[in-house]
């Protein structure tokens, strides 16, 4: 293996290197400001598509301003995605909590028989929940410890545990629920149970990307969403990618219908934002958006 020997560069040297590789810079002062505030390595995620294939040099006409435009576009896109995920996450937590509490009791999640994957999986999952509860600093947890005799703390009722467990932990629980329980929750989102469990996992992955301010717009996610065979999704071509940003946006739009009163308002905000960049075929391909994406049945 080759030893890494690249030296750290000053902001001025970073800009000079970009220019030497053929990147056009219209405003050097503004470009330097972005290098200082955002960082060279983070900006490379937006500069890389402007490079020649298999080379460090940039395509003719490639500009620093184009990369900044895409970076700022992605910033707003992440905020829109997080806005949707927040509503969906709260809705899923509420429905899962209600299902478990009413079918199995306050501590139903702690009983291995109440999931389809008892044994080691449930033991490990529950230990993770206890750890999350133990780390949490919430007034309702302090009240619970002070008022109730509970020697097994941080074992708490499901309606408390679900408030502090991560979305990833919640999605694992949904995937492990008995089929009848998972179907009941999925039905409230008008989705088949396997699709709902898969989408929730995808949403948790996307949430982590957005929450860490990572590049979103042209990312190929490490997990692909399952394509439903019913409803408006049946009109999608089989070659239509489900591991790109646009399919995720469609999934969020669908799940929002069961989460907020006016899901169309979010869709309209996203549509207005996407139309700022989705005007070139290469951008559409990078996001996984089909031609005429804004009139697709699954988006409308």
VENHUSUL-V28374 format. One record per pair of residues at least 6 apart in sequence whose C-alpha atoms are under 7 Angstrom apart, sorted by the first residue. I is the first residue (numbers start at 0). J is the second residue. If there is no record, write none. Layout:
# VENHUSUL-V28374
I&J, I&J
This chain:
# VENHUSUL-V28374
10&31, 10&34, 10&35, 14&31, 20&55, 20&56, 20&57, 21&56, 21&57, 22&57, 22&61, 22&62, 22&63, 23&60, 23&61, 23&62, 23&63, 24&62, 24&63, 44&214, 45&66, 45&69, 45&70, 46&66, 49&57, 49&58, 49&61, 50&56, 50&57, 50&58, 51&57, 51&58, 73&214, 73&215, 73&216, 77&209, 77&215, 79&269, 81&206, 81&209, 83&251, 83&255, 86&258, 86&259, 87&254, 87&255, 87&258, 90&258, 92&161, 94&184, 95&184, 96&157, 96&158, 96&161, 99&107, 99&108, 100&107, 100&157, 105&156, 105&157, 106&156, 106&157, 107&113, 108&157, 109&125, 111&117, 111&118, 111&121, 114&175, 114&176, 114&177, 115&175, 115&176, 115&177, 116&175, 128&164, 129&153, 129&154, 131&163, 131&164, 132&153, 132&160, 132&163, 133&153, 135&163, 166&203, 167&200, 167&203, 170&196, 170&199, 170&200, 173&181, 173&196, 174&196, 181&192, 182&191, 182&192, 185&191, 185&192, 185&195, 187&257, 188&254, 188&257, 194&225, 194&227, 197&224, 197&225, 198&224, 201&222, 201&224, 208&215, 209&215, 215&244, 216&244, 216&286, 217&243, 217&244, 217&285, 217&286, 218&243, 218&244, 219&242, 219&243, 220&242, 220&243, 222&242, 223&241, 223&242, 224&241, 224&242, 226&232, 227&233, 231&296, 231&297, 232&297, 240&287, 243&286, 243&287, 244&286, 244&287, 245&286, 245&287, 245&288, 249&297, 249&298, 252&262, 252&266, 255&262, 256&262, 270&293, 277&283, 283&289
